[in-house]
C-alpha cells in the first residue's frame, strides 16, 4: 500500500473542505466522502450512544465526524488522535477542524503524546466507560499507526484501571485522613529544620532502608553490630520488628491509610525517632506519634488534595516523597535522598515470600496470627492464605513472588536508577496554616461547583475530589463536593 502522508486539501461537492493523503507510489485517497462528508459523518455518529461521556477517536481528518459526535453527545469529552503534530497543524486549516481545536470538549493529540493526554484527560470516576472509534479510511491507510494507537490506549487503560481500583477502595479513607492530618500539621516539625540537623550525618553514614521482608531476619545481627555506620530509615511494618529486636530507628516512614496500620505503633515510641507520615496515612497513627514523640513531619506522595494543601498558599508547605506505585520502601528511599544521603543500602526489600514467610519476625501480623491460631486454623494456614490470595510465580525452591510484588520491585529499581538527586538549592518550605487552607479550599470548591450541573472539570480543585468520586461511583461529583466542603468546614 505504501506509506501515506497528508498531501492537500480539496473542496467536496457540497463545498466542504476535505484532506487527501498520498502514498509513496503516488496514489491519492480521500479520508471523507467527496460528495457530502457531513452526511457521511452523521452515519459515523449514529453508532454511538447519547450518554457516552468520553471518546478516543482515531483520525482527525476534516473533523466532521467529531462534530457530529458532539452534537449527539453534548457533554462528552473527545481525544482526537492524529499521526503527528505536523498533521494536526495541516488539518487545522480546515474550518471544521479549526473550530474543534478551540472547543474545550476536544483535545487534539499526536500519536507520540497519546498516552500522556489520555492519562490527563480521561477520568473514570467522571466519564465511566471509554469509547474508542476509528475513522474507517484513516485506519485503512494508517494501519501501523492505528495498531500502535490501540496498543497505547490499552496500556493507558490498564494503568488507569489499576489506579482507579485503588482509589475506589481507599478514596474515602484518604480524603478523611488528609483533612484530619492537616488539623495536626501545626503541631508537627518542619522538614527544613530536620534536614539541617541531619545533613552532617548524611555525609558520614549510609542510609539503611529497612523493609519487612523475610530476609531481614538474617540481617538483624549485622545492623546491631554496625549500628553507628547506619542512619536507619524503617518502613512502618519493619519499625515494630526492629523495636522488638532493641534496634532504635532514626526515622520511620508510613504511607498506609488503613486503620490496621495503627498496629505498627503499638510498641514504645522513642522521642529520638523521626516519624514521616504521608498526609494520606492513618490519622490515629499520626495523632499518637504527635502526642508521644513530637517528632512528626508530614509529607505528600501525590494525592491531589495533599498537593493542593502543600501549594495552596503559593509556596510549598510539605516535602514531596516519591512512592512509585504506592510502595513505602520507595517512599523511604525518596526520603533518604531528600535528606541528602548519597549512600543507600536496602534490608528486607525482598518483594517475595521466602521459606513460606511473607514478613520478617516481629511484625504485627505475627502476634495477630499466632494469637488466633488453633489446631484447625494455624498461623501457618493464615500465612498461606495471605501469600496465595493471588497467583504466585516461582523464583526458586524456597522463594515465590506475585505480579504485584514484581511490579513493586521494578518500580523501586526504576526509582533508584532514574530519579534525580534532590537539589539543595530548592526554596525553603513554608509553614502550613490550617485556617488559611480551609478558607482558600472552601472558596475554590464553591467556585469550581457553581451548581450540580455546572462544574469546572479541568480545575485542579476538581481533581482533588477524584479519589473520593472513585469510591462514591459514577455521577458522584456534586456529592463528593458537598461531603468534602462540609468536612473541611468542620476540621
C-alpha positions as CSV (number, residue, x, y, z in Angstrom):
1,X,0.0,0.0,0.0
2,X,2.9,2.3,0.7
3,X,3.4,5.0,3.4
4,X,0.8,7.7,3.3
5,X,1.0,11.4,4.2
6,X,-1.4,14.3,4.1
7,X,-0.9,15.9,0.7
8,X,-3.6,18.6,0.0
9,X,-7.0,19.9,1.0
10,X,-9.7,20.0,-1.7
11,X,-13.4,21.0,-1.9
12,X,-16.1,18.3,-1.8
13,X,-19.2,18.6,-3.9
14,X,-21.1,20.2,-1.0
15,X,-18.3,22.8,-0.7
16,X,-16.9,21.3,2.5
17,X,-13.1,21.1,2.6
18,X,-11.6,17.6,3.0
19,X,-8.0,16.3,3.3
20,X,-6.3,14.0,0.8
21,X,-3.5,11.5,1.5
22,X,-0.9,10.4,-0.9
23,X,1.4,7.4,-0.7
24,X,5.0,6.9,-1.9
25,X,3.6,5.3,-5.1
26,X,1.7,8.5,-5.9
27,X,-1.8,7.1,-5.2
28,X,-4.1,9.6,-3.6
29,X,-7.2,8.9,-1.4
30,X,-9.7,11.0,0.5
31,X,-10.5,10.5,4.2
32,X,-14.1,11.7,3.8
33,X,-16.8,11.5,1.2
34,X,-16.0,13.7,-1.8
35,X,-19.7,14.4,-2.2
36,X,-21.2,15.0,1.2
37,X,-18.8,14.5,4.2
38,X,-21.3,16.0,6.6
39,X,-24.0,13.4,5.8
40,X,-21.3,10.7,6.0
41,X,-20.4,12.0,9.4
42,X,-24.0,11.6,10.6
43,X,-23.7,7.9,9.8
44,X,-20.5,7.7,11.9
45,X,-22.2,9.3,14.9
46,X,-25.2,7.0,14.6
47,X,-23.1,4.2,16.1
48,X,-22.8,6.0,19.4
49,X,-25.0,6.1,22.5
50,X,-26.0,9.7,23.6
51,X,-24.9,9.1,27.2
52,X,-21.3,8.3,26.3
53,X,-19.0,10.8,28.1
54,X,-15.5,10.1,26.7
55,X,-14.3,9.1,23.2
56,X,-11.0,8.4,21.8
57,X,-11.3,8.9,18.0
58,X,-8.6,7.6,15.7
59,X,-8.3,10.1,12.9
60,X,-9.0,13.8,13.0
61,X,-9.0,14.4,9.2
62,X,-11.6,17.2,8.5
63,X,-13.3,16.8,11.8
64,X,-16.8,16.4,10.5
65,X,-17.4,13.0,12.3
66,X,-16.2,14.5,15.6
67,X,-18.5,17.5,15.2
68,X,-21.5,15.1,14.8
69,X,-20.5,13.1,17.9
70,X,-20.5,16.4,19.9
71,X,-23.9,17.3,18.5
72,X,-25.3,13.9,19.7
73,X,-23.3,13.7,22.9
74,X,-23.0,17.3,24.0
75,X,-21.5,16.5,27.4
76,X,-18.8,14.2,26.0
77,X,-15.1,14.8,26.0
78,X,-13.1,13.7,22.9
79,X,-9.5,12.9,22.4
80,X,-8.8,13.0,18.6
81,X,-5.7,11.2,17.6
82,X,-3.5,12.0,14.5
83,X,-0.3,10.6,13.2
84,X,1.8,13.6,14.1
85,X,1.7,17.2,15.3
86,X,2.5,18.3,11.8
87,X,-0.6,16.5,10.5
88,X,-2.7,18.3,13.2
89,X,-1.3,21.7,12.1
90,X,-2.0,20.8,8.4
91,X,-5.6,19.7,9.2
92,X,-6.3,22.8,11.3
93,X,-6.5,24.8,8.1
94,X,-10.0,23.1,7.6
95,X,-12.6,25.3,9.3
96,X,-14.4,22.4,11.0
97,X,-11.1,21.1,12.5
98,X,-10.1,24.6,13.5
99,X,-13.4,25.2,15.3
100,X,-13.0,21.8,17.1
101,X,-9.5,22.8,18.2
102,X,-11.0,25.8,20.1
103,X,-13.7,23.6,21.7
104,X,-12.9,22.9,25.4
105,X,-14.5,19.5,25.0
106,X,-12.0,18.4,22.4
107,X,-8.3,17.6,22.7
108,X,-6.1,17.0,19.6
109,X,-3.2,14.7,20.2
110,X,-0.4,13.3,18.2
111,X,0.3,9.6,18.4
112,X,3.5,10.4,20.3
113,X,1.6,12.2,23.1
114,X,-1.4,9.9,23.1
115,X,-0.7,8.1,26.4
116,X,0.1,11.4,28.2
117,X,-3.0,13.1,27.1
118,X,-5.3,10.1,27.7
119,X,-4.0,9.8,31.3
120,X,-4.5,13.5,31.8
121,X,-8.0,13.9,30.3
122,X,-9.8,10.6,30.9
123,X,-11.2,10.4,34.4
124,X,-13.0,7.1,35.0
125,X,-14.8,8.4,38.1
126,X,-16.5,11.1,36.0
127,X,-16.6,9.6,32.5
128,X,-17.4,6.0,33.1
129,X,-16.6,3.7,30.2
130,X,-14.3,4.9,27.4
131,X,-15.4,4.5,23.8
132,X,-12.9,4.0,21.0
133,X,-13.9,4.8,17.4
134,X,-11.9,4.9,14.2
135,X,-12.4,6.8,11.0
136,X,-12.6,3.9,8.7
137,X,-10.4,5.3,5.8
138,X,-7.9,6.7,8.3
139,X,-7.4,3.2,9.9
140,X,-7.2,1.6,6.4
141,X,-4.3,3.8,5.2
142,X,-2.5,4.3,8.6
143,X,-2.7,0.7,9.7
144,X,0.6,0.7,11.6
145,X,-0.3,3.9,13.4
146,X,-3.7,2.6,14.2
147,X,-2.3,-0.6,15.8
148,X,0.2,1.5,17.8
149,X,-2.5,3.8,18.9
150,X,-4.7,0.9,20.2
151,X,-1.7,-0.6,22.0
152,X,-1.0,2.7,23.7
153,X,-4.7,3.1,24.7
154,X,-4.7,-0.4,26.1
155,X,-1.6,0.3,28.2
156,X,-3.0,3.5,29.5
157,X,-6.4,2.0,30.3
158,X,-4.6,-0.8,32.2
159,X,-2.7,1.7,34.3
160,X,-5.9,3.8,34.9
161,X,-7.9,0.7,35.8
162,X,-5.3,-0.3,38.4
163,X,-5.2,3.2,39.8
164,X,-9.0,3.5,39.8
165,X,-9.3,0.2,41.6
166,X,-7.1,1.5,44.4
167,X,-8.9,4.9,44.5
168,X,-12.3,3.2,44.7
169,X,-11.1,1.3,47.7
170,X,-9.2,4.0,49.5
171,X,-10.7,7.2,48.2
172,X,-12.9,8.0,51.3
173,X,-10.2,6.9,53.7
174,X,-7.6,9.1,52.1
175,X,-9.8,12.1,52.0
176,X,-10.7,11.8,55.7
177,X,-7.1,11.1,56.7
178,X,-5.7,14.1,54.8
179,X,-8.1,16.6,56.3
180,X,-7.6,15.1,59.8
181,X,-3.8,15.1,59.5
182,X,-3.9,18.7,58.2
183,X,-5.6,19.6,61.5
184,X,-2.5,18.4,63.3
185,X,0.0,20.0,60.9
186,X,0.7,23.0,63.1
187,X,1.9,20.6,65.8
188,X,4.4,18.9,63.5
189,X,8.0,19.8,62.7
190,X,9.2,21.4,59.5
191,X,11.3,19.4,57.1
192,X,13.9,22.1,56.6
193,X,14.7,22.2,60.3
194,X,15.0,18.4,60.4
195,X,17.1,18.2,57.3
196,X,19.5,20.8,58.7
197,X,20.2,18.7,61.8
198,X,20.7,15.5,59.7
199,X,22.9,16.9,56.9
200,X,26.2,16.3,58.8
201,X,25.1,12.6,59.2
202,X,24.3,12.3,55.6
203,X,27.9,12.7,54.6
204,X,29.2,10.3,57.3
205,X,26.7,7.5,57.3
206,X,24.8,5.1,55.0
207,X,21.0,5.4,54.9
208,X,19.7,1.9,55.7
209,X,16.3,1.4,54.2
210,X,14.6,-1.3,56.3
211,X,11.7,-3.2,54.7
212,X,9.9,-6.1,56.5
213,X,10.8,-8.9,54.1
214,X,11.8,-12.3,55.4
215,X,15.5,-11.8,54.7
216,X,15.6,-9.1,57.4
217,X,15.8,-11.9,60.0
218,X,19.4,-12.7,58.7
219,X,20.4,-9.0,58.8
220,X,19.4,-8.0,62.3
221,X,22.8,-9.0,63.7
222,X,24.7,-7.0,61.0
223,X,22.5,-4.0,61.8
224,X,23.1,-4.3,65.5
225,X,26.9,-4.8,65.2
226,X,27.2,-1.9,62.8
227,X,24.6,0.4,64.2
228,X,26.8,3.5,64.2
229,X,27.5,3.1,60.5
230,X,23.8,3.5,59.5
231,X,21.1,6.1,59.7
232,X,18.2,3.7,59.9
233,X,15.0,4.6,58.0
234,X,12.4,2.0,58.7
235,X,9.2,1.3,56.8
236,X,6.2,1.2,59.2
237,X,5.9,-2.6,59.1
238,X,9.6,-3.0,59.9
239,X,9.5,-0.4,62.7
240,X,7.9,-2.7,65.2
241,X,10.1,-5.6,64.2
242,X,13.3,-3.5,64.8
243,X,11.9,-2.2,68.1
244,X,11.3,-5.8,69.4
245,X,15.0,-6.5,68.5
246,X,16.1,-3.5,70.6
247,X,17.2,-1.6,67.5
248,X,16.1,2.0,67.5
249,X,15.1,3.6,64.2
250,X,16.4,7.0,63.3
251,X,13.3,7.6,61.1
252,X,10.1,5.8,60.2
253,X,8.1,6.3,57.0
254,X,4.3,5.5,56.8
255,X,2.0,6.0,53.8
256,X,-0.8,3.5,54.6
257,X,-4.2,5.0,55.3
258,X,-5.8,1.9,56.7
259,X,-6.7,1.6,60.4
260,X,-4.7,-1.7,60.6
261,X,-1.5,0.3,60.1
262,X,-2.0,1.7,63.6
263,X,-0.8,-1.7,64.8
264,X,2.7,-0.7,63.7
265,X,2.8,1.8,66.5
266,X,1.8,-0.4,69.5
267,X,5.4,-0.7,70.6
268,X,7.2,2.0,72.6
269,X,7.6,5.3,70.6
270,X,11.0,6.8,71.2
271,X,11.5,10.6,71.3
272,X,14.7,10.1,69.3
273,X,12.9,8.7,66.3
274,X,11.6,10.9,63.5
275,X,8.2,9.9,62.1
276,X,7.5,10.8,58.5
277,X,3.8,10.4,57.6
278,X,2.2,10.8,54.2
279,X,-0.8,13.1,54.6
280,X,-2.9,10.1,53.5
281,X,-1.6,7.9,56.3
282,X,-3.8,6.7,59.1
283,X,-4.7,9.8,61.2
284,X,-4.8,7.8,64.5
285,X,-1.2,6.8,64.0
286,X,-0.2,10.4,63.2
287,X,-2.0,11.7,66.3
288,X,-0.3,9.1,68.6
289,X,3.1,9.9,67.2
290,X,2.5,13.6,67.7
291,X,1.4,13.1,71.3
292,X,4.1,10.6,72.2
293,X,7.2,11.9,70.4
294,X,6.6,15.4,69.0
295,X,8.9,14.4,66.1
296,X,6.4,14.2,63.3
297,X,7.0,15.5,59.8
298,X,4.2,15.4,57.2
299,X,4.8,14.7,53.5
300,X,2.7,14.3,50.4
301,X,3.2,11.5,47.8
302,X,0.9,12.7,45.0
303,X,-2.7,12.7,46.2
304,X,-4.2,15.8,44.5
305,X,-5.7,17.1,47.8
306,X,-2.4,16.7,49.6
307,X,-0.7,18.5,46.7
308,X,-3.3,21.3,46.9
309,X,-2.7,21.6,50.6
310,X,1.1,21.8,50.1
311,X,0.9,24.6,47.4
312,X,-2.4,26.4,48.2
313,X,-0.5,29.5,49.6
314,X,1.9,29.8,46.6
315,X,4.8,28.2,48.5
316,X,5.4,24.6,49.2
317,X,4.4,23.5,52.7
318,X,5.2,19.8,52.8
319,X,8.0,17.8,51.4
320,X,7.2,15.6,48.4
321,X,8.2,11.9,48.6
322,X,8.1,9.6,45.6
323,X,6.1,6.4,46.3
324,X,6.1,4.7,42.9
325,X,3.0,2.6,42.6
326,X,2.3,3.1,46.3
327,X,5.3,1.4,47.9
328,X,6.5,2.6,51.3
329,X,10.0,1.3,50.5
330,X,10.3,3.7,47.7
331,X,9.0,6.5,49.9
332,X,11.7,5.7,52.4
333,X,14.4,5.7,49.7
334,X,13.0,9.0,48.5
335,X,13.3,10.4,52.0
336,X,16.9,9.3,52.2
337,X,17.7,11.2,49.0
338,X,15.8,14.3,50.2
339,X,17.8,14.3,53.4
340,X,21.0,14.3,51.4
341,X,22.2,10.7,51.7
342,X,24.4,9.6,48.8
343,X,24.9,6.1,50.1
344,X,21.8,4.0,50.4
345,X,21.5,0.3,51.3
346,X,18.4,-1.9,51.5
347,X,17.5,-4.5,54.0
348,X,14.5,-6.8,53.8
349,X,13.3,-5.4,50.5
350,X,12.6,-8.8,49.1
351,X,9.4,-8.3,47.2
352,X,8.9,-12.0,47.6
353,X,8.0,-14.8,50.0
354,X,10.9,-16.8,51.3
355,X,10.7,-20.2,53.1
356,X,6.9,-19.8,53.4
357,X,7.2,-16.5,55.2
358,X,5.7,-13.2,53.9
359,X,7.4,-11.0,56.5
360,X,10.3,-10.9,59.0
361,X,9.8,-11.8,62.7
362,X,8.2,-9.3,65.0
363,X,5.6,-7.6,62.7
364,X,2.0,-7.1,63.9
365,X,0.9,-10.0,61.7
366,X,3.0,-12.4,63.7
367,X,1.3,-11.7,67.0
368,X,-2.1,-11.4,65.3
369,X,-1.9,-14.7,63.5
370,X,-0.4,-16.6,66.5
371,X,-2.9,-15.2,69.0
372,X,-5.8,-16.5,66.8
373,X,-4.1,-19.8,66.0
374,X,-6.0,-23.1,66.7
375,X,-5.4,-26.7,65.8
376,X,-7.8,-26.4,62.9
377,X,-6.7,-22.9,61.8
378,X,-3.0,-22.5,62.5
379,X,-0.8,-19.4,62.0
380,X,0.8,-21.2,59.1
381,X,-2.6,-21.5,57.4
382,X,-3.1,-17.8,57.9
383,X,0.3,-17.0,56.3
384,X,-0.5,-19.3,53.4
385,X,-3.9,-17.6,52.8
386,X,-2.1,-14.3,52.7
387,X,0.6,-15.5,50.3
388,X,-1.6,-17.4,47.9
389,X,-4.5,-15.0,47.7
390,X,-3.3,-14.2,44.2
391,X,-1.4,-16.4,41.7
392,X,2.2,-16.8,42.6
393,X,5.4,-17.0,40.4
394,X,8.1,-19.5,41.5
395,X,11.6,-17.9,41.6
396,X,13.4,-20.8,43.3
397,X,12.8,-23.8,45.5
398,X,12.3,-21.5,48.6
399,X,11.2,-18.3,47.0
400,X,7.9,-17.2,45.3
401,X,6.5,-13.8,44.2
402,X,3.4,-12.3,42.6
403,X,2.8,-10.0,39.8
404,X,2.1,-7.1,42.2
405,X,5.3,-7.7,44.1
406,X,7.3,-7.8,40.9
407,X,5.7,-4.5,39.9
408,X,6.8,-3.0,43.2
409,X,10.3,-4.3,42.7
410,X,10.5,-2.9,39.2
411,X,9.2,0.4,40.5
412,X,11.9,0.6,43.1
413,X,14.6,-0.3,40.6
414,X,13.3,2.4,38.2
415,X,13.3,5.0,41.0
416,X,16.8,4.2,42.1
417,X,18.1,4.3,38.5
418,X,16.2,7.2,37.1
419,X,15.4,9.6,40.0
420,X,17.5,12.7,40.0
421,X,19.3,13.9,43.2
422,X,17.3,16.3,45.2
423,X,18.6,19.8,44.7
424,X,19.9,21.6,47.8
425,X,19.0,24.9,46.1
426,X,15.2,24.5,46.3
427,X,13.2,27.1,48.1
428,X,12.6,26.6,51.8
429,X,9.2,25.1,52.8
430,X,6.5,27.3,54.1
431,X,4.6,27.0,57.3
432,X,1.1,25.5,56.9
433,X,-1.8,27.5,58.3
434,X,-5.0,25.5,58.8
435,X,-7.4,28.4,58.8
436,X,-5.9,29.9,55.7
437,X,-6.1,26.5,54.0
438,X,-9.8,26.0,54.9
439,X,-10.7,29.4,53.7
440,X,-8.9,29.0,50.4
441,X,-10.1,25.5,49.7
442,X,-13.7,26.1,50.5
443,X,-13.7,29.2,48.4
444,X,-12.1,27.3,45.4
445,X,-14.6,24.4,45.8
446,X,-17.5,26.8,45.6
447,X,-16.0,28.5,42.5
448,X,-15.5,25.1,40.9
449,X,-19.1,23.9,41.6
450,X,-21.5,26.6,40.6
451,X,-24.3,24.1,40.6
452,X,-24.9,20.4,40.4
453,X,-24.7,20.5,36.6
454,X,-22.2,23.4,36.2
455,X,-18.7,22.5,37.3
456,X,-15.2,23.1,36.1
457,X,-13.8,19.6,35.5
458,X,-10.4,21.0,34.3
459,X,-9.6,22.9,37.5
460,X,-7.1,21.4,39.9
461,X,-9.6,21.9,42.8
462,X,-11.9,19.5,40.9
463,X,-9.0,17.0,40.7
464,X,-8.7,16.9,44.5
465,X,-12.1,15.1,44.6
466,X,-11.4,12.4,42.1
467,X,-10.2,9.6,44.5
468,X,-13.4,10.2,46.6
469,X,-15.5,10.1,43.5
470,X,-14.0,6.8,42.5
471,X,-15.2,5.5,45.9
472,X,-18.7,7.0,45.6
473,X,-19.2,5.9,42.0
474,X,-20.1,7.4,38.6
475,X,-22.0,10.7,38.7
476,X,-20.9,11.5,42.3
477,X,-19.0,14.7,41.6
478,X,-21.5,17.0,43.3
479,X,-21.9,14.6,46.2
480,X,-18.2,14.4,46.7
481,X,-18.1,18.2,46.6
482,X,-20.7,18.6,49.3
483,X,-19.2,15.9,51.6
484,X,-15.7,17.5,51.2
485,X,-16.9,21.0,51.7
486,X,-18.8,20.1,54.9
487,X,-16.0,18.0,56.3
488,X,-13.4,20.7,55.6
489,X,-15.5,23.3,57.3
490,X,-15.7,21.1,60.4
491,X,-12.0,20.3,60.7
